[in-house]
Amino acid sequence: MMTDSDKNTSKNVTVLIDLHYLPSVAYFREFAVADQVILEAHETFQKQTFRNRCEILTSNGRESLIVPIVHGGESYIKDVKIDYSQRWFQIHDRSIRSAYGKSPFFEFYMDEISTVLLKKHTYLWDLNLELLTLCLEKLTFKTQLLESNSYIKAQEMPDYYKDLRGKILPHQHSSNGQNGSPQYQQVFGNEFVTNLSIIDLLFCAVLDSPELLK
C-alpha cells in the first residue's frame, strides 16, 4: 500500500528493496540513482540471501559472513531475532579487521562499524538498518529512506517504482549491476572481485565512490 508521501513523489525514481546486512556494491548503486528508497518491512524472512549475510575479500578469496538467526517457523523480517549462542559478531569483527586492516581507509571507518556489530541488537532488522544508515552517511548519500507500511503488491506499484526485492542475491556476481563497471584497487589478488559488501569499497576506494557507484 502506498503512503501519502509515496503519492507525492510521482515524478521521482523510487526503489523498493529488501534490507540486507552490510549490503553489496550493487545494492548501493541502485541507491545512487534513486530519489527515494523504500525498505520492504512486511516480507517473510528468506533463507540463503543477503538479508543475514555479506561477502568480503580475504587472502583466501571471497568469504561469506553470516549472522545466525533464531529459527521458529515463518517470521516477518522485522521479527527475526539474532542468535547469540554463537559469538558471530566477534568473528565478523575479527574477519573484517584481518581482511582490510591494510586498506587505505580502514582506520576511518572500522571503529564505527565495530561499535554497531558489538551492540548485540536483538533483531536482525535493527542491526541491518543501523549499518545501512552508517554506510549511507559515509558515502554522503542524500537518498530519502523509508519503510513500507504494508506489503506492496506488484499490481499496486506506480510506474516510477523499481521493484528490486529478491533481485540482488548471492552467487550472481556478474549480473548484479557491477559487470563492466569501473574497478578499484582491492587488498588481495590481481583479478577484480565483483559485488562484495560496500565495506570493500569504503575501505579501499571511498574517495572514488561517486564514479564507482554510477
C-alpha positions in Angstrom: 0.0 0.0 0.0 1.3 3.4 -0.9 1.7 6.1 1.7 0.8 9.7 1.1 4.5 10.6 0.8 4.8 8.0 -2.0 2.0 9.6 -4.0 3.7 13.0 -3.7 6.8 11.7 -5.4 5.2 10.5 -8.7 7.9 12.2 -10.9 10.8 10.7 -8.9 12.5 7.3 -9.0 11.6 5.1 -6.1 13.4 1.8 -5.4 11.6 -0.9 -3.4 14.1 -3.3 -1.9 14.7 -5.8 0.9 17.1 -4.8 3.7 20.5 -6.5 3.6 23.3 -7.0 6.1 26.3 -4.7 5.1 24.9 -4.6 1.5 26.8 -5.1 -1.7 28.2 -2.5 -4.0 25.3 -3.4 -6.5 22.8 -2.6 -3.8 24.3 0.9 -3.2 24.5 1.5 -7.0 20.7 1.4 -7.0 20.6 3.9 -4.2 22.8 6.3 -6.1 20.2 6.8 -8.8 17.1 6.8 -6.6 15.4 9.8 -5.2 13.7 7.6 -2.6 14.2 4.1 -1.3 11.5 2.0 0.5 12.7 -0.9 2.5 10.3 -3.8 2.4 9.4 -4.2 6.1 6.5 -6.7 5.7 8.0 -9.6 3.9 8.8 -13.0 5.5 12.5 -13.9 6.0 14.1 -15.6 3.0 16.9 -18.1 3.5 20.2 -18.1 1.5 20.0 -14.4 0.8 21.9 -11.2 1.7 19.4 -10.4 4.5 21.7 -12.0 7.0 25.0 -12.3 5.1 27.6 -10.3 3.3 30.7 -11.1 1.3 34.2 -9.7 1.8 37.5 -10.3 0.2 40.2 -12.1 2.2 43.6 -13.6 1.4 41.7 -16.8 0.5 39.3 -15.1 -1.8 35.6 -14.3 -1.4 34.2 -15.1 2.1 30.7 -15.0 3.4 30.0 -13.6 6.9 26.6 -14.9 8.1 24.5 -13.6 11.0 22.9 -16.6 12.7 19.2 -16.2 13.4 16.7 -17.8 15.8 14.6 -20.2 13.8 11.0 -20.8 14.5 8.7 -21.1 11.5 7.7 -18.3 9.2 8.7 -15.0 10.6 8.2 -11.4 9.3 11.6 -9.8 8.7 11.2 -7.3 11.5 10.5 -10.1 14.0 13.6 -12.2 13.2 15.9 -12.4 16.2 19.7 -12.8 16.1 21.1 -16.0 17.6 23.8 -15.1 20.2 24.5 -18.6 21.2 27.3 -18.2 18.7 29.8 -15.4 19.0 29.4 -14.4 15.4 29.8 -10.7 16.0 33.3 -11.2 17.3 34.1 -13.4 14.3 32.8 -10.9 11.9 34.7 -8.1 13.5 37.9 -10.1 13.5 37.5 -11.2 9.9 36.9 -7.7 8.7 39.9 -6.4 10.5 42.1 -9.2 9.1 40.8 -8.7 5.6 41.0 -4.9 5.4 43.5 -3.8 8.1 46.0 -2.7 5.4 43.4 -0.9 3.2 43.9 2.9 2.8 40.7 4.0 4.6 40.4 1.2 7.2 41.1 3.5 10.2 38.4 6.0 9.2 35.5 3.6 9.3 36.3 0.4 11.2 35.7 1.7 14.7 32.2 2.8 13.9 31.4 -0.5 12.2 32.7 -2.4 15.2 30.6 -0.3 17.5 27.4 -1.3 15.7 28.4 -5.0 15.5 29.2 -5.2 19.2 25.9 -3.6 20.3 24.2 -7.0 20.3 20.9 -5.9 18.7 18.0 -8.2 19.4 16.6 -8.0 15.9 18.3 -8.5 12.6 16.3 -5.6 11.1 17.7 -3.2 13.6 21.3 -4.3 13.0 20.9 -4.1 9.3 19.2 -0.7 9.4 21.9 0.8 11.6 24.7 -0.5 9.4 22.9 0.7 6.2 22.4 4.2 7.7 26.1 4.3 8.7 27.2 3.4 5.2 24.9 5.9 3.6 26.3 8.6 5.8 29.9 7.7 4.9 29.1 7.7 1.2 27.3 11.1 1.8 24.2 9.8 0.1 21.1 12.1 0.4 18.6 9.5 -0.7 15.3 9.5 1.3 15.0 6.3 3.2 11.5 4.9 4.2 10.0 1.7 5.4 6.9 0.1 3.8 3.8 0.3 6.0 2.3 -2.9 4.5 3.4 -5.5 1.8 3.4 -3.7 -1.5 1.9 -5.9 -4.2 3.2 -5.7 -7.8 -0.2 -4.6 -9.1 -0.3 -1.6 -6.7 3.0 -0.1 -7.7 3.2 3.1 -9.7 5.3 3.3 -12.8 8.1 5.1 -11.1 8.7 2.2 -8.6 11.6 -0.1 -9.3 11.0 -3.4 -7.6 14.3 -4.9 -6.6 13.0 -7.3 -3.8 14.8 -10.6 -4.2 16.8 -9.4 -7.2 20.3 -8.9 -5.6 21.4 -12.4 -4.5 24.5 -14.3 -3.5 26.2 -16.3 -6.3 25.0 -13.9 -9.0 28.1 -11.7 -9.0 28.3 -10.9 -12.7 24.6 -10.0 -13.0 24.1 -7.7 -10.0 24.9 -4.5 -11.8 28.6 -4.4 -11.4 29.7 -6.3 -14.5 31.7 -3.9 -16.8 31.6 -1.1 -14.3 34.7 0.8 -13.0 37.1 -1.2 -10.9 39.3 -0.1 -8.0 42.4 -1.5 -6.3 41.4 -4.2 -3.8 43.6 -5.5 -1.0 44.1 -9.1 -2.3 44.6 -10.6 -5.7 45.3 -9.4 -9.2 41.8 -10.1 -10.6 39.0 -7.8 -9.5 36.3 -9.4 -7.4 32.9 -8.0 -8.1 29.9 -7.1 -5.9 31.4 -7.5 -2.5 30.0 -5.8 0.6 30.1 -2.0 0.4 32.8 -2.1 3.1 35.2 -3.3 0.5 34.7 -0.1 -1.5 34.6 2.1 1.7 38.0 0.7 2.9 39.7 0.6 -0.5 38.3 3.5 -2.6 35.8 5.6 -0.8 37.1 8.8 -2.4 36.3 7.4 -5.8 32.8 6.2 -4.8 30.8 8.9 -6.8 32.3 7.5 -10.0 32.4 3.8 -8.9 28.7 3.8 -8.0 27.3 5.3 -11.2 
